[in-house]
Amino acid sequence: MAQEDNKAEQNQQAGFSIEKIYVKDASLEIPNAPQIFTERAAPQVSIELGNAAQMLEDGIFEVSIKVTVTSKIEDKTVFLVEVTQAGIFQIRNVPEENLEMIAGITCPNILFPYARETVSDLVVRAGFPPVLLNPINFEALFAQQKQQQTSPADTATH
């Protein structure tokens, strides 16, 4: 009987663990090669970031972040790198209001260093100097996304 009580208590404790971290998708394009390698002007680099989460089964979630890095000289694309870094996380017995924050802040914070390394590696392998992504404040991004979801202007467009 004591074992059953102990097992029930363990099942009620909040739990978080990383099950798997992996590159879900990666692509590199150098549409203007080889001529682009002779350009001497400094390229402009833009970065886009997005994240998503989905429940795979009870208490098991896949969270992913997608990073798109575009480098251009005037209207010519130097390179385009897209990386989707993903992880499978076990999140159990967490209140619903905290679950969204874990999937939107904690998990992306864990995944981001892996995505940064993958982007840098792809860019270097393409023959360019590394692109070192600055740290991202996923807490601020999460707050911004929540604010956009609740703004009246946003609901009017859907």
N, C-alpha and C positions, 0 to 999 in steps of 0.2 A: 504494500500500500504506500509506503514511504517513497518507493521508486516512482510510482505513478504520480504522486504529488510533486516530486522533484521534476519529473518530465513535463508535467503541465506548467510548472513555474518557468521552466526553461523556454517552453513554447510561447509564453507571454512576455518574455524579456525582449526589449528592442534589440535588433541585430542589424549589422551592416558589414558586408564583406565584398571584396572584389573577386569575382569568379574568373574573369578573363578580360584581357585588354588586347585589342587587335586593330590592324588597319583594315577598315571595311572597304575602302575605295581609295585609289590614288591615281592621279593622272598628271602628265606633264606634256605640254605642247610648246614647241618652238616653231611657230608657223613661218617665220621669216629667216630660218636657218638656210644656208650658212652666212648669208649676207649680213645678218644682224650682228654677227661677231666682229664685223669691221667697223661698226658704229662707235664713235668716240664720245657722243653726248651722254650725259648722265640720265639714266632712265628714271621715270616716276613709278613708284611702287604703291599699289593700293591693296588693301586687305579687307576681305569680307568674312564674317564669322556668323555661324548659326549653330543652334543645338536642338536636339530632339530627344524625346524619351518615349519608350513604349513598354508596356507590361508584356512579358513573354508568357508568364504563368504567375500564379499567386506568389508574391514576394520576390519575383525575379524580373529584373528590368534590363533592357538594353538602352543605354544612353550613348548618344553620339554627338560629336562636334564636327562641323564641316568648316574647313578653312580654305578660302580661295585667295591666292596671291597672284595679282596681275602686274606685270612690269611692262611699261610702254616707253618708247621714245617717240614723241609727237603722236602720230596716229598709228604707228607701227607697234605691234605687240612683240616684245622681246621674248617673254615666256609667260605661260599661264600654268599654275600649279593648283590642283584641287586635291585636298586630302580629307577623307572622312575617317576620323579616329573614333573607335567605339569600344565600349566595355559592357560586360554583363555583370550586374551588381545584384547582390541579394540584400533586400531591404525588408525586414520583417518587424511586425508589431510596432510600427511607427504611426502616430496620429496622421490622419489624412492631410492636415494643413502643413505638417512637417515633411511629408513625403515629396511634395512638389518642390520644396526648397532643396532637399537632398538631391533630387534628380536634376534640378536646374542650377545648383551652385556647387555642391560638394563633388558630385561625379564629374562635371566639366573641369573643375580644378584638378582632379586626378588625371584626367585625359589630356589636358592641354600640353604638358611637357612632352608627351609622346608625339602629339601632332606637330609641335614646334620642331622636334628633332627630325621627323619625317619630311616636313617641308624643306628644312635646311639641307638635308641629305639629297633630296631630289634636285634642288637648285644647283648644288655643288656638282652632282653627277652630270648635270646638263652643261657644265662648263662655265658657270657663272659664280660670282662671289656669293657666300652664304647669305640667306635672308634670315635674320634672327628676330623672331617675333617678340615684341614686348609682352610682359605679363598682362593678363586680362583680368579685370575685376568682374568676375561672374556674378557677384552679389549685386553690383550696380546694374549689370545687364538684366538680371532677373527682375529687379525692382522696376526697371524701365519697361520691360515686357509686360509686367503686371499692370503698370499704369496705362499702357497703351490698350490693353485688353478691356480696361474698365472705363476708358474715356468715351464720352458720348459721340464724338466725331467718328471714332472707330466703329461703333455699332451701327452708325448710319450708313457706312459704306458696304456692309455685308448684307 
